[in-house]
């Protein structure tokens, strides 16, 4: 398979590699403290001041513990996985909502992806994309994309039938119906899916580090292998701080989209 | 030509529904078809035609197929067989794009539970139908505002639907349906979710709007009083079939079968029938005639009073003379003019019967029915009112006069 589809996998590898690199350049190319201030300001602006304060303390702690560079690498991986999950997952979810056939095919596949132990698909990921960040992103996407697809599907199907009927009765085209009615009303549910996807891809970073995706995951993995409890907790704490920040930020956006 | 005409329109729910169409043609009942084929008959070979400017009411209890029937008209539900003709062209032959244009331009719809888009403001809801046609923002806003003003919601345009009461929400629904300026407005139990008092207001407003805008309205309801109040024509449905079509009076006075009879038996006729339904042709005389002629006329016709009218002014009512007075006048040699009673009870043709009772109790004379320019349209005697309330058909003469 890798022989026949070699060029295809190369293209995927190239695209994903470019996205990760893009995030990486922005996140690690910017001076640490400047980026820190920007991130805190952004959190402050989107969420409330309390979240801003948490971001300030949390990010300073990460920097102080010396995990800044690795944390940003992890963030690149998570953001790439999340971005691609959204780009692939939302349209797929829309398709599922429109066609029962698609839903009937996709649902078991998603069940499979979610229940299959993540370690199992690390192996094929390596054989197709070799070691590094790209198979890490791919396996993160496989693990993290189901909530976005499921909740996009659900959100659109939950739009009350009478509203869809009203949109039809006034002569909407299918895409007008989608953009003017279904997506706006499904947005809170879709955002809940995206939130879950981000959380899940963050939980994949340690596993992804096993196949060479650099970042905080590597620190955790090394601490586990060498039974260094202190380092393990420090690196784990960094992941927790990132998780809380990403979760609260997406949740705030979610709540805003509800209004 | 009627604006909407449906022929043998049938909707059957279930898999492979076409197989039940011949069974319906053979006269199988809804129950029998369900028993034998597991198919549910929604609408069974319905036929009617609606004239431009009519309020056509489709009435039936829940499950009678009325909501399905109205959705067949704009193909929100795809008919199984039959024809829907709009200005003579078959709606069922339209492709997706033609159907969209038809829905955009020709048929508006108002829904039972309002179906307003919660993420859009009132004015954004109203302009939705125009927006999807690609109309410019300024133009559609202007038209939406006009429509809102029509339903009395000016000043609420920037509110969200959930900030409005039920009655106001349905006004928004009505404004949205009218904004496209469609030829036909479909209203699916539009007022059923409203409080009785608000519902009555909305009915009045709808009648007023309709007389202003001359829209053709197809109105679905399960409420007979509502149907009788607003309908020009009423189609009564049961088990997917149309049982009777007629004017409110025809439904009340000549029920087609036991089902319709049972439906209408609880109606308080005194709140529905008007003076024009029960009045009969008056015996008249002009003021130039003498008392002798008057008395002779009364004897010939077997009545005890005559209405004096001015034939030159189109039957303008002047007063009434009684046989007693006429006999007196002959004895004393008085002209007819001297014995006319000019003060007499009179009502307008659309006075409800329950308002008539008191007037009739206070007089021995029949009550005169005069129109707004004072012309005599008919008279009401007690017997006719009682007969009408008992559900008997009103004498032909009275009905004809009432419609002239």
Interface residues (C-beta under 8 A of the other chain):
Chain A: X160 X162 X163 X165 X166 X167 X168 X169 X170 X171 X172 X173 X176 X180 X181 X184 X185
Chain B: X74 X76 X99 X100 X101 X102 X103 X104 X107 X108 X109 X111 X113 X115 X116 X117 X118 X119 X128 X129 X131 X132 X133 X176 X180 X186
